[in-house]
């Protein structure tokens, strides 16, 4: 990738500050949700908020949108195995 292509896709400081405030807000929501009993949905809610925060960090701060296709594939494979691990963990937990 050429230097101008990378520079063309970079975000301004304003978007970084907005995303940072968004991450702080989502962290506050996570803490608030931890104190509320949603029953079986408590863990699912916390994981959903964590997934949104991860998406923001990956796309904005780690510039995943401008990475090469091979890097994106490696990330998807890692995410696939992570999801399988989480599903197996909760399946095991639910039958105990």
N, C-alpha and C positions, 0 to 999 in steps of 0.2 A: 504494500500500500504506500502510496506517495505521501509526502508531507502535507500537500495541499488538501488531499482527500481526508486525512485525519483531522486537520484543522477545520475543515468545512463542517464536520459533524460534531464538533465540540460544543458543549452547552455554555451559556454565559453563567456568571456567578449568581444571578438571580434565581435560576432554576435550581441550582445547588442549595441555596438558602431555603427555597420553598419546599424542596424534597426533605431537607433536614428538619424543618418545622413539621412536615407531615409525619416523618419518622418519630419525632418527639411526641406528637399527638397520638399516634398509634401505640406508642409505648405506654402513654397514660391510659389509653383505652384498655390495653392489656392488663395493666395493674388494676383498673376498675373492675374489669370482667373477672379477675381472679377472686375478688371479694364477693361476687354474686354467684349464687348457686343456680346454674342452669340444668343441673342434673347431668344427663349423658352428653349434653351439648357443650358443656364447659370446655372440655379438651378440644372439641372440634372448632369451637369459636377461637380459642387461643391459637390453634394451628392455622386457621384461616388468616388471622391477623399477622402471624409470623410469615405466612406465604406472601402476603401483600408487601410486607416490609422487605422480604428477600427479593421480590421482583423489583422493587424500587432501587435497592442497592445494586443489584446486578445490571439493570438497564441504564441507570443514571450515573452512579459513581464508578462502576467497573466498565462502562462503555461497551456492554455486550452487543449492542446493536451494530457496532462498526467492526466487530471482530470477524476473523475468517470463519468460513463455514465449518472447518474441521474442529475448531475450538467449541463452536456451538453444539456440534454432535457429541463431543466428549462430555460437555455439560449435561446434555439430555440423557446420555447413558448413565451418568452418575445420579441424576435426578430419578431416573427410572428405578435403579437399584435402591435408592433411598425410599421411594414410595413402596416398593415391595417389602422392604424391611419394616416400615411403619405398619403396613397392613398385616404382616405376619405377627408383629408385636401385639397389636390390638386384638387380633384373632386369638392369640394365646392367652392374653389377659382376660378376654371375655369368657373363656371357658374354664377359668379357675374358680 
